[in-house]
């Protein structure tokens, strides 16, 4: 387990504290578009593909559905969420870690997916995070992620009774030293090409991306 950054450590401790409350809150959400996003990813992968889910939470229901078709590894900073995920999806592998500091074997995954976890990543860490993902993906691998759309350098406050942290770039300049140009997302010195039209839903922009 690695927890190097105090901001992501705060996020982990927050999700440890709100484990059951978060599950109840999520069950009441109406109109969450992640099933549609998930279908976009699934349509691009062969059966048995190796999928890394960053910010997997308790594994319900997203990780469960992915694990029915793929070899899934889930990562989350919260010990409580990982405990729940292991109980809910025993066929998947889970790692408790701050994924912004995680080291994995190069070219060990066919796809990386992260639904809303990047909203908790300090925005200056997005460029090195995308570089890590690029190393972890096989050639022609894909990344499906949702990124925040507000200009929020750092927000710390209460969420469901526990402190947490949020950070994001606005649409025009996200991520650090990079921005959207047509169907390209530029992250630091790297460019990612959208393989489906990027869409804004909720306060997030979702895209399925492939490094060139």
N, C-alpha and C positions, 0 to 999 in steps of 0.2 A: 504494500500500500504506500502511495506517495501523496502527500498533501503539502506542497511547497508554498503555494500562494495563499496568503491569509484570506483573500476574497473568495476563492473557490472553497477554502476550508469552511468559511462561514456558510456557504451554500450547502455543503455536506452536513454540517451540524443542524442547519435548519430543516433539511429533509429527514434527518434522524428524528427530530422532535415532532414532526407533523405527519409521520407515516400513515396512520389511520385516517386523520383528517384530510390529508391530500387525496387518498383513495376515494373517500366519500365526496369530496369536492369535484373530483374529475368525473365521477359517475353521474353528476348532475349537469355536466356541460351539454349544451345543445348546439349542434352545427359545427362540431370540430371537423375540419376538413382532412385530418391526417389519414383516414381510410382511403380517400382518393389519392393522396400523395403516395401512400404505401402501394396502391395498385399500380401506379406509374413505375415504381421501382421494381416490383415483382415481374411486370411484363418484360423487363429488360434483362432478367437473370435466368440462367438455366436451373433446373432442379438440382439441389445439393450444393449450390454456390456458397462460398464462405462470406458471411456477412458480419460486419462489426457494427454494433449499435452503441453509440456514444450517448451517455445520459439515459440509460435504459430504464431507470426507476425500478418499480416493483415488477416490471415485466408483463403487466396486464393492461390491455390485451395485445399490444403491438408485438412484443417479443414472442408471445405465445403463437401468434399467427405466423410470424416469420419462421419460427422454429419448426413449423409443420412442413416447410418446404426446403429450408436451407440449414446449413451449419452455422449456428449463431453464437457469437461471443458478445456478451453485454458488459459494458463498463459504466460504473456510476461511482461518484465520490461518497455517497451515503452508505454507511454500513447497514442501516436499517432497511433501506430500499433494496440493497443487494441480498440481504437475508430473505426478504419477501420474494424477490425474483427467483432465487434458488429453489424456494419451496413451490412456486407457481409453475416454473418451467425447468424441471430437472434435467431435461435432455439438452439444454443449452449450457454453455460455459460462461461463468461470470467472474469479473475482476473488480475489486473495490480499489479505485484509484482516481486521482485527479488526472483526467485524460489530457490536460494541457502539458503534463510532464511525463506522460506514459511513453515507454519504449517498447515497440513491437517489431517483429521480424519484417524486413522489407518484402514487399510483394506477397503478403500473406493473406490478402483479402480481395475478393472480387467486387465487393461493394462496401461502402461505409454509409450508415444512415444516422441522422440525428434530428429528431423532430423539433423540440423546442429548447434543447440544452444549451445551444450556442448563445442564447440570450443571457446566460449566466457567466459567460466567458468574458473577462476583461478585454475590451476591444483591441488594445494594443497587442494582445496575444493571439488574435485571429490569424495574422499572417504566418507566424511560426506554426500555429496549429494546422493550417492548411498545408504547409510544407510537410509536416509529419504525415498527414493523411495521404499526400501524394506518394510518399515513400512506402506506405503500407499497402497501397493499391497495386494490383497487377496492371501491366499495360492494358489500356482500354477499360480499366475498372471505372466504376461510377460512384459518385457521391450524391446522396440526396439529403438536403439540409434545409432548415428554415432559419432565417436570420431576422433579427429585429429591424425595424424601419425608422426608429426614432433616434434623434441625436442625443444619446445618453452616455456620457463618459463614465459615470459611476453613480448608481443609485443603491443605497442601503436603507432598508426599512422593514416593516413587519409584513409578513405574508402568512395568513392562516395561523397567526399566533406565534410565529417564530421569525427571527431576523433572516434576511436573504440579501442577495446582491444581483443587480441587473446592469447590463452594459450593451450598447449597440451603436452602430453608425446609421445616419440617415441614408435613404436610398441613393442619393447622388454621390456619396463619397465612401460608402462601405466597401471593403474593410480598410485597414490602415494602409495608406499610400496607394490604395487601389479603388476602383469604382467600375460600375457597369458601363460597357460600351457595346451597344447592340446586344449580341448574345454571349458576350464574354464578361466574366467576372475576373477582375485583376486583383490579385492578392499579393502585396509586396511586388516581387519581380516575376511572379507566376501568373499564368493566365489559365482560366478554366472556361471551357465552352459549354453553354447550356444545351442539352440534348432534348429539351422540351421547353415550351414557352414558360418563362418564369411568371409566377402569379403572386399577387398580394392577397392574403387572406388573414383575417384577424389583424393583429399588429405585426405581421410577419410576411416576409417574402420567401417563397419556396422555390427551389430549383433542383433539377437533376443535372449534375455537372460531370464533365469528363476532362481530365488534363490533356492538353494537346500532345 
